[in-house]
Amino acid sequence: MANKKIGVAIIGSGSIATHRHAPEYAARPDVRILAFADRVPERAETLARKYDAKAFSHYEEALALKGVDAVSVCTPNALHAPITIAALEAGKHVLCEKPMATSDQEAKAMIAAAQKAGKVLMIGHNQRLAPLHVKAKQLIADGVIGKVLSFRTSFSHPGPESWSIEGATGWFFDKKQAFVGSMGDLGVHKADLIRFLLGEEIVEVAAFVEHLDKPMGDVDDNAVCILKTASGAIGTLTASWTHYPGEDNATYIYGSKGHIRIGADPRFSVMCFLKNGEKQYYEVGALQTNEAGGQSASGVIDAFVESIRTNTPPPISGEEGRRSLAVIIACLKAAETRRYQKVAL
Ligand SMILES: NC(=O)c1ccc[n+]([C@@H]2O[C@H](COP(=O)([O-])OP(=O)(O)OC[C@H]3O[C@@H](n4cnc5c(N)ncnc54)[C@H](O)[C@@H]3O)[C@@H](O)[C@H]2O)c1
């Protein structure tokens, strides 16, 4: 693998493939995109023409193509597990988009398949790699805000209909394909982010997960959850597809010595306000938008390729994806039963 280009197939040729995976692979001199697959042939063909690759309408054909070493799984959520497992069984490394799967059983099967194949399995939780979150994690670990006591985090925007290649009638709104709505699209990012920032597990949750406004679909468009961590910190997680217009992607962490605001100010994306009156402002860049695509790389594709190249574990493993998914599953159960739920790990 040292001098050979890594051959890649991208399965699912919609928006995340177009804006993130394809351009970020193409930017690497050590990677060659060999194939795109999509159940809608024209979608795969459009990207195949742009990147001089082959187009397939069945992902199995892309997996069978000679020279494919690694696969990006960019399909609707319910297909993540079956396609990832098929790719691993075919001996490919896999970068799978979030949410990793639709159940803990599926997530475990994906992890087991990666172990059996001896291949990389990475999950696309890109928020961990964003410089503002890396900086904030460091400040929290350094004890700048003291012992973490509480937090609030939000990922909220007007919904995926303007993003998905399938628009307002697409899979994002169909429970069979998506398994979950705003909570799986956005909430899982923030469950993962809180686990990353605090370096501890979320152990118990309460939640409302509701369909409040979207005229289409049968999935949640709003979720408000209360999370408790292993050390006893408590906080809220909001995921919404009805914040019209605009986006709230900010996180506040409150500790015994002060608090940190992440992604709340357009210029100073990390700010600390301490009890002793001190203020710290850091210009470490805004959270990248997916629409900006290759203009501000997510770092996910680079990390995946480096993991393959250097034969080292990826920064966001299958097990990390599984633990973040477990928070979402517990929130869904809490909402359904109207009772607190332990996160099953
Ligand atoms: N990490 C992030 O920030 C981020 C952002 C957006 C989406 N995502 C994730 O990426 C995945 C794809 O989302 P998207 O926004 O690109 O959706 P999209 O609707 O734009 O595209 C999905 C594509 O998958 C294709 N597809 C469906 N079934 C298929 C099959 N059997 N084989 C091959 N292709 C198939 C569809 O035809 C469509 O072209 C989702 O899991 C989503 O949660 C992640």
The ligand as an ORCA input file, in Angstrom:
! r2SCAN-3c Opt
* xyz 0 1
  N     -21.380     13.920      8.365
  C     -22.244     14.846      7.992
  O     -22.149     16.013      8.335
  C     -23.396     14.433      7.099
  C     -24.107     15.426      6.424
  C     -25.158     15.043      5.595
  C     -25.486     13.702      5.468
  N     -24.791     12.765      6.163
  C     -25.156     11.342      6.076
  O     -24.807     10.856      4.788
  C     -25.744      9.892      4.342
  C     -26.278     10.323      2.969
  O     -26.903     11.587      3.111
  P     -27.021     12.640      1.925
  O     -27.199     13.952      2.563
  O     -25.931     12.467      0.939
  O     -28.415     12.156      1.298
  P     -28.942     12.350     -0.211
  O     -30.401     12.150     -0.175
  O     -28.440     13.634     -0.772
  O     -28.245     11.137     -0.990
  C     -28.429      9.784     -0.666
  C     -28.173      8.972     -1.928
  O     -28.168      7.567     -1.619
  C     -28.709      6.911     -2.730
  N     -29.114      5.540     -2.448
  C     -30.260      5.113     -1.848
  N     -30.274      3.756     -1.816
  C     -29.125      3.332     -2.391
  C     -28.566      2.057     -2.659
  N     -29.210      0.926     -2.316
  N     -27.376      1.987     -3.255
  C     -26.715      3.112     -3.622
  N     -27.205      4.353     -3.404
  C     -28.384      4.461     -2.791
  C     -29.890      7.816     -3.122
  O     -30.362      7.507     -4.425
  C     -29.248      9.184     -3.007
  O     -28.658      9.591     -4.214
  C     -26.814      9.819      5.428
  O     -26.555      8.744      6.269
  C     -26.646     11.104      6.203
  O     -27.016     10.987      7.569
  C     -23.745     13.111      6.949
*
